[in-house]
């Protein structure tokens, strides 16, 4: 490996270490504050009510039928991801998170895979229904913006795919008008490597090889190679030659479904529970009942009809631990290595 490339590779690893050390707290849905980063437009105290104008910024990635994506809060031609990445809100397939619901029929293909190092969902659909302008090639959302805040600022991700529900510190989500992908990395030393965030112009299929076909399935899979890593070499965005995407890792134990959805009737910001009509209930969005979701639960059919009380839908987890890890020394080191990579 040329000396400069090797040095940049080592630098990238050290920078990843710095980034992973910049979290000042670990939250759970039951104890997260209203806002978790300065300049945050939305909220992390999302409740559980139905609200198609919600500013919730807590995403869940649990299963094929239970996942969220970040997308613009408002419709319009100016709501391209490049303009709105700092203040995206969360849109989910299931009710009970306090986030906006993805209208049924939006997603026409979704493929969930669980690997030893991460979970990933890739898919296609008409994402103009969640405020992404037609023709928008999209962009990347991740917890490591240029100023140290996330994109979106204050965006958090939770998952129960690795055991009890927990905050996922390393994740990456690409969304466009017709495609999406979301990877949440298992907490551990390999998380920054498999959830790199420095390839923001490369898109879904390069960063997250997988199925982007119509249909719905869940599989077990191999982790494959980290994005950008090719043997002993590491590609950096902007280099004169761009390597091809890694092949899709092998998978097994796949199960299929006919569709995913929540059963609610949604038109714009109006929403009605299954069996109702929008004209009769659109004014009572927050009071609607029907399909509900316990954040972190992986049970339920594609169109869930189970109802439950507020108590059973609440996530009450004890043992929140606030760990201060950001020191002046690590800040200086991260700044130095970040400046080096910029050249």
C-alpha positions, 0 to 999 in steps of 0.5 A: 500500500502506498505510504500516503494511502496507508497513512490516510487509512490509519487516520480514518480509523483514528478519526472513527475512534474519535467520533465514536467517543463524542457521545455524551449520553446514552438514552432510552425512549423512556428517559430521553430529554426533549432535545439532545443537541443544540440547534435541534428543530424537532424533539426526542420526547415523542410520546405515542399519539398519532400525529402526521405533523409530528416533529419526532426525531427518534427512529426505530429499526427492528424488523421488516414490519417495524422500521422508520426512515428520516424524511422532510417535515414539509412537502414542496420542491425545496424539501430535497434532502440536501436542503433539509438534512439538518431537520428531518423528522421520522416516518415509521411503518407502525404506530406508537412511536409518536412519529409520523406514519408512512402511508400504506402503499408507499413502500413497494419493496423492503428487504430486512437482513440481520447480520453478525454486525448490523441490521439493514433494510433496503427498499423502493417505493414512492417516497414523495408520499413522505415529502421527498420531492419527485426526482430527488436523488436524495442523500445521507442521514447519519449521527456525524454532521460536519459540525459534530451534530447529527444529520438531522440534528438530534436524530436518534436511533433505537433498536431491539434487534440485538436484545433489549431496546437500546440506542444505536450510536452508529447508523446510516440512512439514505433516502431518495424519491424512489429508494431508501436504505437504513443500516444500524450497527451492533454496538461494539468496536466494529460499529464505526467500520460497518456504519461509515458515514464518509460516502454520502454521495455514493448512494444506497446500492454502493454503501449498502449492497442488498436487494432493491427489488419489489417484494418483502422478505426477511433474511439472515445474512453475512456482514460482507465487507465494510463500505469503502474497504477493499482488502488492505486498501481504503477508498476515500470519496473524491479519489480519481477512481471509484471502485465498484460496490461490494457484491451483495453478501450471502443470505439464508433463512429468508421468509417473505411477506405480501406487504408491510403497512399499518392499516391507517387511512392517511391523506396529507396530514389527516389520518384515521384508524382502520375501518373509519373514514377520513371525513369523519375523523380527520379532525381528531388525529391525536385521539385516533385508535387502532393499530398500536406499537410498542417501540422495540417490539418485533411481533405483529403482522404486516397490517397490525390490528392489535390494540393495547392500553397506553401502559402496555405501549409505553417503554419503561426501562430502568438503568439509564446511564449517562456517561461523559466521554468527551474530553478536551484532549479527544476534541483536539485530536479529532480536530487535528485528524479531521483537518488532515482528512480534509486535505 
